[in-house]
């Protein structure tokens, strides 16, 4: 597995949460984070730091994430986003996913996947009892889909009123795409997202977005290797560009070899309705199981907002 050797400039902490449906909170309007800290203490939740760091959207405090113990499935990870001014809750994310605790995705035993599918059905049934039927897409009936591209997936969306959105999503996939330039690993996840806002847009992970990210990443590496720090900064997201100092750029330069890269793996995440594309790059001359990958995160314009060097544990 890969371990984070160094955070190169700002890192993203994409925090999501998991819980029993009876513990999923819909009453988030005018609720203060203090109330949910008390709730987590009652439910046995423990503060949890994920495998990445975080970007804090304007007007928001750093999210708080808790882990709750589960049996037979990945522990639930719950993340609260709230305003910096008055600590009012903006959204809560619940997630059951092994990648919260593992650096690299790997194929899972059918028994674990079936247990997670059962958990998804329990969640769906309880949500139906509380807020009715939602708008559905896909289902988890055909287990053979777990072994083909796209995987076995289901999503359901509710908007019970003008100020609340609930989204239930599940994906189970053993498929490993090794067709260049995409190397995507297995994924097993269930998530519930509760927000005061409208449904977030899906992150862009199509060929055009990947190509743009690759172009910007390669150009960033080249400009750094040539000592063109001002040029390299143009490839950094406006959200953090002003905070990128010359010493920070020199540190990045010292940690990244000036060599060609291939796309090794990618994913997309939503944080406070903002989409981010995450790509792991491996050196082109490395083997199928690279010793190191450079993880770059891109904003919705294709500019770099985070970068990390990850080294495989021996």
Order of alpha helices (4+ residues) and beta strands (2+ residues): beta-alpha-beta-beta-beta-beta-alpha-beta-beta-beta-beta-alpha-alpha-alpha-beta-beta-beta-beta
